Amino acid sequence: MEGVQNKMERFFLYDDVEDTKTRFVSFAGKTQRFDLAILQSSRFFGKVLVLDIQFNRFAILGADDIEEPGYLEHAYSRTEAETEDLREYLRELLS
């Protein structure tokens, strides 16, 4: 690469900077520990971005999503038993 002269042109759909509210939560469930980062932003239209720090998974979730059968299990690649504690915590958080 020859520096600035050969910069690749990009077409941005958006490039915004936004303040977010971030909450870090760690708790022990019945079967495992959960380490989460929960981000609130106007970008998600009332939903929150929930990052599972240990397993490198994330999902944008609202109250309706956590009640959808199999949704958390798929998003976080966990069994129904493993997501039971996560679902319970998220119900409290999003209510």
LINDADA-V569207 format. One record per residue. N is the residue number from 0. SS is DSSP state (H for helix, E for strand, L for the rest). PHI is phi in radians with two decimals (* if undefined). NEAR is the number of other ideal C-beta (glycine too) atoms within 12 Angstrom. Layout:
N/SS/PHI/NEAR, N/SS/PHI/NEAR
This chain:
0/L/*/7, 1/L/-1.94/6, 2/H/1.24/6, 3/H/-1.14/7, 4/H/-1.11/7, 5/H/-1.89/8, 6/L/-1.12/9, 7/L/-1.30/8, 8/L/-1.39/6, 9/L/-2.15/8, 10/L/-1.91/7, 11/L/-1.52/7, 12/L/-1.34/6, 13/L/-2.86/9, 14/L/-2.64/8, 15/L/-1.89/11, 16/L/-2.00/8, 17/L/-2.45/15, 18/L/-1.29/11, 19/L/-2.21/18, 20/E/-1.85/15, 21/E/-2.07/18, 22/E/-2.14/17, 23/E/-1.87/15, 24/E/-2.29/25, 25/E/-2.30/17, 26/E/-2.58/18, 27/E/-1.71/13, 28/L/-1.60/23, 29/L/-1.19/16, 30/L/-2.00/15, 31/L/-2.89/21, 32/E/-1.62/18, 33/E/-2.11/34, 34/E/-2.11/21, 35/E/-2.14/31, 36/E/-2.09/23, 37/E/-2.09/32, 38/E/-1.92/25, 39/E/-1.90/24, 40/L/-2.70/19, 41/H/-1.23/14, 42/H/-1.10/17, 43/H/-1.70/22, 44/L/0.93/12, 45/L/1.59/16, 46/L/-1.66/23, 47/E/-2.12/31, 48/E/-1.63/28, 49/E/-1.95/38, 50/E/-1.79/26, 51/E/-1.59/30, 52/L/-1.18/19, 53/L/-1.18/20, 54/L/-1.87/21, 55/L/0.94/11, 56/E/-2.20/25, 57/E/-2.65/22, 58/E/-2.71/30, 59/E/-1.64/23, 60/E/-2.20/36, 61/L/-2.15/23, 62/H/-1.01/18, 63/H/-1.20/16, 64/H/-1.17/26, 65/H/-1.23/31, 66/H/-1.59/17, 67/L/-1.24/18, 68/L/-0.98/13, 69/L/1.40/17, 70/H/-1.15/24, 71/H/-1.15/33, 72/H/-1.06/21, 73/H/-1.24/16, 74/H/-1.07/25, 75/H/-1.88/33, 76/L/0.86/17, 77/L/-2.26/26, 78/L/-1.38/16, 79/H/-1.05/17, 80/H/-1.10/15, 81/H/-1.20/23, 82/H/-1.58/35, 83/H/-0.98/22, 84/H/-1.17/26, 85/H/-1.10/41, 86/H/-1.06/32, 87/H/-1.08/19, 88/H/-1.11/27, 89/H/-1.17/35, 90/H/-1.04/20, 91/H/-1.10/15, 92/H/-1.14/23, 93/H/-1.62/24, 94/L/-1.55/12
